[in-house]
Every structure is written in C-alpha cells, then in structure tokens.
Amino acid sequence: MLLIHCPYCEEERSELEFAAAGEAHIARPEMIAEVSDSAFADYFFMRTNPKGLHFERWRHRHGCGRFFNAVRDTVSDRILLTYKAGEPKPDLAAFQLEEKKA
C-alpha cells in the first residue's frame, strides 16, 4: 500500500484516501472553439504513458478534497514528490540522478 503525502493537509495517509485523476500539467487550448476536431480529440483523450517518472494529478477525497500533483515512478509505483496544484513542474533531472544513485 502506498503512503501519499498531501501537500495541503501536510500528512502522509493511505492511498485509500486518494483518487488518481490522470496526467498533470495538461494545458487547455486557448481558443478551444477554433481548434480542429482532431486536435481537440488529442487534447481531450491522448495521454502519455511513460515507463519511469510521470507527473500525475491526485485528489485527497477523504481528507481536504483538494487536487495536487505528484511525481510517480511507474516502474516501482513509488511516489517521489507531491506538490500543490498550480506550482511549476519540478525538474526531472534531479530525480533521475537520485534514481541512478539508489
């Protein structure tokens, strides 16, 4: 079972309290009415599925109810970092260096 740190509650809680909400940092097109159907379908449905580090959105549904972002390793299923929604994406290079050391 994963222990996930909520950056708003400042507590580590069981993964059972959280809900995964897909990929993080997906920018909505500015002029959505002018986007082609195929570009809109790509924005709405297509997501990356990397092997390794991945930016995800999570919701603390049985706690504060807020959304936050996490960096999760899809190979080990380990969450390396959580941070508040709206904060910039952390630099992956620092995490990749840590993984090589471990």
Phi, psi and omega in degrees: 000137178280143166255125184244132179271120175274120182289347178269314179282340183061040179223149170268128182227165179296146179301340179295340179276353188242159174231130175289141184232025174092192184288142179266165174063041175262119184273128176287138177301140184295312182252074189297330180291339182262000182277140179294159179301320181290321177293322178294319178298319177299314179298316188281323188250327189277128179227155176283158178218068188283155170266112183124218185285137185216137176269125184229157172258141176227158176233132177274078189291331179257017178232243183285342180080005185268155175272146175212172180250156179218151170254117183237139174273115184287345178280310182267350184062029180261133175271121184270331185200143169237148180207158186294147175300141180093342176284152181293157178297129176292159179285121181291335183301321179297321180289321181293326175294319178298318182296323180291328179288327184286000000 
